[in-house]
Amino acid sequence: MAGMTDLPFRLLCREQRCGLVYTELVHADTLLVGAKRSLQLAETWPEERPVGVQIYHHDPATLAEAARYVEEHVPCDLIDLNMGCPVPKIVSRGAGAALMREPKLIERLVRAVTDAVDKPVTAKTRSGWDANEINAVEVAQAIEAGGGQTVAIHARTRAQRHDGPVDWDLLAEIKRSVSIPVVGNGGITDAEHALRMRETTGVDAVMIGRGAIGNPWIFGQVADAWDGRPVVFPTVHERLDLIGRHLQMEADSFDRWARKAREQENAEGRAMSRVRGHLVKYVAGSPGERAFKSKLSGLLTIEDTWTAVAEAWGVDPSEHPSGPTPWKRSAA
């Protein structure tokens, strides 16, 4: 998810027992020319592995070249091809979900990448372009024919974006139509929902995107439900500890990239601005949610932001055991 699944958030998701994380999608062209933002998006750390680097393009040769770059320069465990993003600026380039209208091109794209690299190649797509063009079975078969080792299906159309019903019957049909693992995606917001998707459709795994924003604990909850253990929810203080580390990690990330580029940036302020989408979700359902949202745009320091979050949850910041806990990287 663009703007959300950056390195700090992925590290937190892995900490909460997410089995596999993916980078934000990276455009092959900008990665190959060494654009700062693309290099930042593709950065991985040992602590988050296993991790897949997600790239996109409509041209087989360019996508293959980008995949070779990733294999040579980015420590990762697989290369994932995005063939389902519904965002207009990506679709207008003939990439993302636009590729679903050309299954033969999808097969060529996947084959070009699998021939270019040794790492496993996976792909993520959707149920179809719209209600009149549901062709995910054909697309999944094209991905398998091209050498893709796993296919993830967001079982909504491009027209639906992230709204409306998720087609579990289609997921079951896709699972029957290919021999590679199938990952179900779309609308999962809790462990019970994830478990029902697996049991109903037969998918090999589930992928959670938006359901993890503001709730990275969902991964541990799904893992427990998957193995028949009781699902445990975080206490308010556990919630505040994680949010405090998230804020510090974002600020550290901005500061590190500013220093690499020898730029003078207000890393802390920019990080607090970037993490606002997470913060809105972190306080959802809290007693002070409305008051927090009214002051969100003015929160430009870690201390002020964390204090506002604590107050939203009805906690006196001075009484919290540790305050906004600093985060220290455990490995180089």
C-alpha positions in Angstrom: 0.0 0.0 0.0 1.6 3.2 -1.2 2.5 5.6 1.6 1.7 3.0 4.3 3.9 -0.1 4.1 7.2 1.5 4.5 10.2 0.0 6.3 9.3 1.1 9.9 5.7 -0.3 9.6 6.9 -3.5 8.0 9.3 -4.0 10.9 6.5 -3.6 13.3 4.3 -6.1 11.4 7.1 -8.7 11.4 7.5 -8.1 15.1 3.7 -8.9 15.4 4.3 -12.2 13.6 3.4 -11.3 10.0 4.8 -14.2 8.1 5.9 -12.3 5.0 6.0 -8.6 4.2 6.3 -6.7 0.9 7.8 -3.3 0.1 5.6 -0.6 -1.3 5.3 -0.9 -5.1 8.3 0.6 -7.0 8.2 1.7 -10.6 10.9 -0.1 -12.6 12.0 3.0 -14.5 12.6 5.2 -11.5 14.4 2.3 -9.7 16.8 1.8 -12.6 17.7 5.5 -12.8 18.5 5.5 -9.1 15.8 7.9 -8.0 16.1 8.6 -4.3 12.5 7.9 -3.5 12.5 4.5 -5.3 15.7 3.4 -3.6 14.1 4.3 -0.3 11.0 2.3 -1.1 13.1 -0.7 -2.1 15.3 -0.6 1.0 15.1 -3.7 3.2 16.6 -4.7 6.5 17.5 -8.1 7.8 15.0 -7.8 10.7 12.1 -7.8 8.4 12.9 -10.9 6.3 11.3 -12.8 4.7 10.5 -9.8 2.5 9.5 -9.4 -1.1 10.3 -6.4 -3.2 7.3 -5.3 -5.2 7.9 -3.8 -8.7 5.7 -2.8 -11.6 5.9 -2.0 -15.3 4.2 -2.9 -18.6 7.3 -3.7 -20.6 8.8 -7.2 -20.2 12.4 -6.1 -20.9 12.3 -3.2 -18.4 10.6 -5.3 -15.7 13.2 -8.0 -16.1 16.1 -5.4 -15.9 14.6 -4.0 -12.7 14.2 -7.5 -11.2 17.9 -8.1 -12.0 18.8 -4.9 -10.2 16.8 -5.9 -7.2 18.4 -9.4 -7.0 21.9 -7.9 -7.2 21.4 -4.9 -4.9 18.5 -5.5 -2.5 18.6 -8.2 0.1 15.2 -9.9 -0.2 13.6 -13.3 -0.5 11.3 -12.9 -3.6 10.4 -10.4 -6.3 6.7 -9.6 -6.5 5.0 -8.2 -9.6 2.1 -5.9 -9.0 -0.6 -6.5 -11.5 -3.6 -5.3 -9.5 -3.0 -1.7 -8.4 -6.2 0.3 -9.3 -4.7 3.8 -8.9 -5.3 5.9 -12.0 -1.7 7.1 -12.4 -0.5 3.5 -12.5 -3.3 2.1 -14.6 -2.9 5.0 -17.1 0.7 3.7 -17.7 -0.7 0.4 -18.8 0.5 -1.2 -15.5 -1.1 -2.4 -12.4 -4.7 -3.6 -12.9 -4.6 -2.5 -16.5 -2.5 -5.6 -17.2 -5.5 -7.8 -16.4 -7.0 -6.9 -19.8 -4.0 -8.6 -21.5 -3.4 -12.0 -20.0 -0.9 -12.9 -22.7 1.1 -9.9 -21.8 1.0 -11.0 -18.2 2.5 -14.3 -19.1 5.3 -12.6 -21.1 6.0 -10.2 -18.2 6.2 -13.0 -15.6 8.3 -15.2 -18.0 10.7 -12.3 -18.7 11.3 -11.9 -14.9 11.6 -15.5 -14.0 14.1 -16.0 -16.8 16.1 -13.0 -15.6 16.5 -13.9 -11.9 17.1 -16.8 -9.6 14.8 -15.6 -6.8 11.2 -16.8 -6.6 8.8 -14.6 -8.6 5.2 -14.0 -7.4 2.4 -11.8 -8.6 -0.6 -10.0 -7.1 -3.7 -9.2 -9.1 -7.5 -8.7 -8.8 -10.7 -10.5 -9.8 -11.0 -8.5 -13.0 -11.3 -5.0 -14.5 -15.0 -4.6 -13.7 -18.1 -6.7 -13.2 -18.2 -7.4 -17.0 -14.6 -8.5 -17.1 -13.9 -11.1 -14.5 -10.9 -13.0 -15.7 -8.8 -13.8 -12.6 -8.8 -17.5 -13.4 -7.2 -16.9 -16.8 -4.8 -14.4 -15.3 -3.8 -16.7 -12.6 -3.1 -19.4 -15.2 -1.1 -17.0 -17.2 1.0 -16.2 -14.1 1.6 -19.9 -13.5 2.4 -20.5 -17.2 5.0 -17.7 -17.0 6.8 -19.4 -14.1 5.2 -17.4 -11.2 5.5 -19.4 -8.0 2.6 -17.9 -6.1 -0.4 -15.7 -7.0 -2.2 -13.4 -4.6 -5.7 -12.4 -5.6 -7.5 -9.3 -4.3 -11.0 -10.7 -5.0 -12.5 -7.4 -6.0 -12.4 -5.7 -9.4 -10.4 -2.7 -10.4 -13.7 -0.7 -10.5 -14.5 -1.7 -6.9 -11.1 -0.5 -5.7 -11.3 -1.4 -1.9 -15.1 -1.3 -1.5 -17.9 -3.8 -1.9 -18.1 -7.6 -1.6 -15.1 -9.8 -1.9 -15.7 -12.8 -4.2 -14.8 -15.9 -2.2 -16.3 -18.2 -4.8 -13.8 -16.9 -7.3 -11.0 -17.5 -4.9 -12.1 -21.1 -4.6 -12.3 -21.4 -8.4 -8.8 -20.0 -8.8 -7.4 -22.4 -6.2 -8.9 -25.3 -8.2 -7.5 -23.9 -11.5 -3.8 -23.6 -10.7 -1.2 -25.8 -9.0 0.8 -22.9 -7.5 -0.1 -21.5 -4.0 -3.0 -19.0 -4.0 -3.1 -16.2 -1.4 -6.5 -14.7 -0.7 -6.8 -10.9 -0.2 -9.4 -8.3 0.3 -11.4 -7.0 3.3 -9.8 -9.0 6.1 -10.2 -7.1 9.3 -9.9 -9.7 12.0 -8.6 -13.2 12.8 -12.1 -14.8 12.4 -12.5 -13.3 9.0 -9.1 -14.6 7.9 -9.9 -18.1 9.2 -13.2 -18.2 7.4 -11.6 -17.2 4.1 -9.1 -20.0 4.4 -11.8 -22.6 5.4 -14.3 -21.5 2.8 -12.1 -21.0 -0.3 -9.2 -23.4 0.4 -6.5 -20.6 -0.2 -3.0 -21.4 1.1 -2.6 -18.2 2.9 -4.2 -14.8 3.4 -2.8 -11.3 2.7 -3.8 -8.4 4.9 -3.3 -4.8 3.8 -5.7 -2.1 5.0 -6.8 -4.3 7.9 -3.4 -3.9 9.4 -3.3 -0.1 9.4 -3.6 1.0 13.0 -3.8 -2.7 13.9 -0.5 -4.5 13.3 -1.5 -6.9 16.1 -3.8 -8.6 13.6 -1.0 -10.8 12.3 -0.3 -12.4 15.6 -4.1 -12.8 16.2 -4.4 -14.5 12.8 -1.5 -16.8 13.5 -3.0 -17.8 16.8 -6.4 -18.4 15.3 -4.8 -20.4 12.5 -3.2 -22.7 15.0 -6.2 -23.0 17.3 -4.8 -20.7 20.1 -6.9 -18.0 21.8 -6.8 -14.6 20.2 -5.3 -11.9 22.4 -5.9 -8.2 22.0 -3.3 -5.5 23.1 -3.9 -3.5 26.2 -3.9 0.3 25.9 -0.4 0.5 27.3 0.9 -2.1 24.8 -0.8 -0.1 22.1 0.9 3.1 23.2 4.3 1.5 23.5 4.1 0.3 19.9 2.8 3.7 18.6 5.7 5.4 20.3 8.2 3.2 18.7 6.5 3.6 15.3 6.9 7.4 15.6 10.5 7.2 16.5 11.3 4.7 13.7 9.7 7.0 11.1 11.7 10.0 12.3 14.9 8.0 12.3 14.2 6.8 8.7 13.6 10.3 7.4 16.7 11.5 9.2 18.9 8.7 7.8 17.8 9.3 4.2 18.2 13.1 4.6 21.8 12.6 5.7 22.5 10.2 2.9 21.4 12.8 0.4 23.2 15.5 2.4 20.0 17.4 2.7 18.8 19.6 5.6 15.3 18.3 6.5 13.0 18.6 9.4 13.0 14.8 9.7 10.8 14.7 12.8 8.1 17.0 11.4 8.1 15.3 8.0 7.8 11.9 9.6 4.9 13.0 11.8 3.1 14.2 8.6 3.8 11.0 6.8 2.4 8.8 9.6 -0.9 10.6 9.9 -2.8 7.9 8.0 -1.6 5.4 10.6 -2.4 7.7 13.5 -6.0 8.1 12.4 -6.4 4.3 12.5 -4.4 3.9 15.8 -6.9 6.1 17.6 -10.1 4.8 15.9 -12.6 3.8 18.5 -10.8 5.7 21.3 -12.8 8.0 23.6 -10.9 11.0 22.3 -10.9 10.2 18.6 -12.7 13.3 17.4 -10.5 15.7 19.5 -7.4 14.0 18.3 -8.3 14.4 14.6 -9.0 18.1 15.2 -5.4 18.7 16.3 -3.7 16.1 14.0 -2.3 18.6 11.4 -0.5 20.6 14.1 1.4 17.6 15.6 4.9 17.9 14.4 7.1 16.3 17.1 7.2 12.8 18.5 6.5 13.9 22.0 3.4 16.0 21.1 2.1 13.3 18.8 2.4 10.5 21.2 1.0 12.6 24.0 -2.1 13.4 21.9 -2.5 9.7 21.1 -2.3 8.8 24.8 -4.8 11.4 25.7 -7.1 10.1 23.0 -7.0 6.7 24.7 -7.7 8.3 28.1 -4.2 7.9 29.5 -2.4 10.5 31.4 1.0 10.6 29.5 2.9 11.2 32.8 1.5 8.0 34.2 2.4 5.8 31.2 5.2 3.4 32.3 7.8 4.4 29.6 6.5 7.3 27.6 7.2 7.3 23.8 9.6 4.4 23.9 12.8 5.0 21.9 13.5 2.3 19.2 16.9 0.9 18.8 17.9 -1.2 15.8 19.0 -4.7 16.9 21.2 -5.5 13.9 23.3 -3.8 11.3 
